[in-house]
Amino acid sequence: MTNTAYYQNDAFDKAITDALSTTDRAKKAELYKAAQEMVWKDAPWIFLCVEKNVSASSDKLKNFNILPDGGYDFYEAELVK
């Protein structure tokens, strides 16, 4: 994860760390919700635009993924005949 805003909040960091270390789905959802509310309240950056990522696919391309940051994952991509 890239912290381009240099955001720092100990309560946020704890919520994320705790969410990553539990397998309890309800607890994980609660912790992520709390973290999301903190970051929106603190507003470490201003949203000026929303990108629209456009992509195409083919039945011949398998295991190719577009990442949440807009990058591409070709690691396990393959073309099939």
N, C-alpha and C positions, 0 to 999 in steps of 0.2 A: 504494500500500500504506500502511496506517495502522499506525504503531508505537505503539499505545496503552500498552504496557508500558515504553516508552522503552528497549527492549533495545539494547545496544551490545556488539558483539563483532567486532573487526577481522578475525579469521579467518573468521567467518560472512559478513561483508560481502564479503570477497574471494572466497569460494566462490560466492556468489550472483552477483557481478559477472562472474566467470570463466564461470559456467554460462550467463549471458545473452549472453556474447560469443563462444561457440563454436557451431558447427553440428555438431560431432561428437556424435552421440546418446549413445554410450557414455560419453564424457567428461562430457557434460552430466548424465547420470544419476548418475555417480560424484560429481560436485560437489554436486548437490542432495541426494544421500544423506548426504554429509558434513555439509552445512549442517543437514539435519534432525536428525542425531544431536547436533550441537552445541546446537541450540536445546532439544532434549529434555533434554540433560544440564544445561544452564544453568537450565532451567525458569523463564523470566521471568514467568510467570503461572501461576495454578492453575486447572485446568479444573473448574468447578463444575457445569456442565450442558452438554448437547448439544441444540441446537435441532433440531426437525423441521420442515423447510420443506415445506409442503403447497401444491401448485399443481394447476391443471387446465389442460387444453388443448383446442383445437378445430381441426378441419381447416381452418377458415376463418381462423385466425390463423397468420401466417407470420413468420419472422425475429424472434421474440420469445424472449428468453433470460433465465433467472434467473442472476444473478451469484453467484460463490462467497461473497460477503459477505452474501448474502440479499437484495440489491437487485434491481431489475428493469431490463432494457435494452429500452427502447421505441424506441431511435434508428431502427432500420430495420424496426420492426414494421408489419405491414399486415394489413388484413382483406380477404379475397378472397371472391368470390361463387361 
